[in-house]
């Protein structure tokens, strides 16, 4: 995203501005809703998300599936590259500035 200040017809300041986490959430909203609906459908079908784990204990290798402990919100945040903790901090800052 570019931040430009114009005086008359000439730009006097032009610089890149990093997207906030809240900006990323807004951009991802439509796709996020569709993915979230799919994840909810999976729940109704009793389909669960798992991750592959491999361990080695006492010289023995073990591999298995383990239920994921990540929430839907965490999965969506990871998929869209959104830091949920930063987004919450940004929301709180916006609310503080509105008061």
N, C-alpha and C positions, 0 to 999 in steps of 0.2 A: 504494500500500500504506500502511496506517495502522499506526503503532506506538503501542500504548496500554498504560500501566501502571495497574493497578487496585489500590486499597487499600480493602478491604471491598467495597462495592458501587459506590463512586464512582471514576471515572477521575481520576487525579491528574496524568497527563501524557498528552497526545494530540498527536502530530505526524506529519506525512507523512515517510516514509522513502523515499528513492529506491531503485529496484530496482538491484541489482548486475548486472553483465554475466552472472555465473553464474546469477542468477535468471532472466534473459531466456533463457539457453540451456536451462534446465530447462523453462520454459514453452513454448519452441518445439520441443522434442525430437520430439514425435510428428509434427508437420507437416514438420519438417526431415528426418526419416527418409524420408518419402514423396517429398519433392522430391529428395533425394539418390539414391534408387533410380531415379527418372525420369532424372536426369542420367547415372547409370551406364548405364541402358538406351540413352540417346542415344549414348554412347560405343560400345556394341556395334553400333549401327546406323550407325556412322561419321558421325554428325551432330555438327557442331561449332558452338560459339557464336562469333559474330562481332559486331563493333561497326562502325557506320558512321563513316567518317572523311572529312572534307573538308579539303583544304589549298589554299593559294594560294601558288604560287611563280612568281616572275618574271612576274606578271600572268596566269598560267594557273591555272584552277581544276581541281582533281582531286577526284573522289569515289570511294571504294572501300570494300569490306568488309575488315576486318582481324581475324584470329583474336584472341580475347580472351586476355590473359595472366593473367587472374584465376583463382584456383583455385576449386574447388567450395566449399571452406570460406569463402573470401572472398565468393563470391556469396551463400551462405546467410547469412553474417553481415550483409552489406549489406541483404538482403531482410528480415531480422528485426530490423534496427537494433541489432546487437550489435557492439561494438568488440572485435575479437579480441585486440588487444594488451592492452587493459584486462582482458579476461577471463583472459588468461595471468598478468598481474600479480596478479589476485585469487587465482587458484589457488595461485601461489607463496606469497602471504601466508598463505593458509589452511594450507598445508603447514608453513610456518615456525611458525605458532601452535600446531600440533599437536605439535611436537617439544618 
